[in-house]
Amino acid sequence: HMIHLGAIILRLPPSATTTAAILLHQYCSCHSLLGEFSLLEIVMAAVLLASKVEESGRRVRDVVNVYHYLYTHHIRRFKYRPFEYVEGEYYE
């Protein structure tokens, strides 16, 4: 669901959205979600990598801003704060 919402806002083609879902599935099958990265960080990485692989590249700044917007306005049910280490350099 988070991949799809972010892909809509970023205007990614369906092939990039599908690739992001596959990358997320592959990561989750090999690693625990209780590890050092939050689910939101893993989703952002999958979307960014999929956009580059499918040659519809988006900037890191754009992906971070979109998922920060989604987190603050739509995904508040998560109990962690994924953007504590970002110091405003992506928002300018």
N, C-alpha and C positions, 0 to 999 in steps of 0.2 A: 504494500500500500504506500509506504514512504517513497519507494523508488518511482512509482507511478505518479504521485503528486509532484515530486521534484522534476520529473521528466516533462510533465505538462507545462510547468512554469518555465523551465529552461528551453522549451520547444525542441525537444530531442525527437528524432524519428523513432518509429516503433522498433526498428532493428537495434538501436542503441539501448532502448528500454529493456528489450529482451536480453541483450548481452549483459546488462547490469544485473538483471535477475539471475542469470546463469552464474555470473561471477560471485554474487552473494551466496547462492546455493553451494557453489564449490568451496567457498571459504568456510561456510558453516558446517559443511560435511567433514572438513579437516580440522577445524579449530573449535574450541568452546566459546560460546558467547559470553561466558563469565570471565574472560581473560582480561588483558590490559586495555583493550579498546571497547568502547561502547558500541551498541548496535547502530546508532546514528552516525558515528565516525566510519564504521564499516560500509554503511550505505552510501555515504558521501564519496568514499574511495571507489566503490564499485561504479557509481554513476560517472565520476570523473574519468576513470579508466575506460569505461565503455564508450564514452563520448569521444575519447581519443582513438580507440580501436576502430570505431565505425566512421572515423573521419568527419565527425560533426563536432569538433572539439569545442569545449567551453573552458573558460578560465577558472582557475582554482577559486579565485575571488567570487565569481558568479555562483559556483556550486555552494560555497560556504554561506554566502548571503541568502540563497534560496532556502537552504536547510535551516538556517537560523530563523528566517521568517516562519517556516513551517513549524519549527519547534516552539516559537513564542506564541503563535496564533492558533495552531491546530493540534499539536502533539504534546500537550502538557501532561498527559497521563504518565509519561516517563518520570522516574524518580531521580534522574541524574542531571547534572548541568554539563553538557558536552563542550561548551564554548568558554570555559574559564581561562584557558591559556591564550586566547586570541585577544590582543591588546588594542584593537581598533584599527589596525593597519588594513584589514580587509573591508572595512566599512567606508572608507574615504573614496 
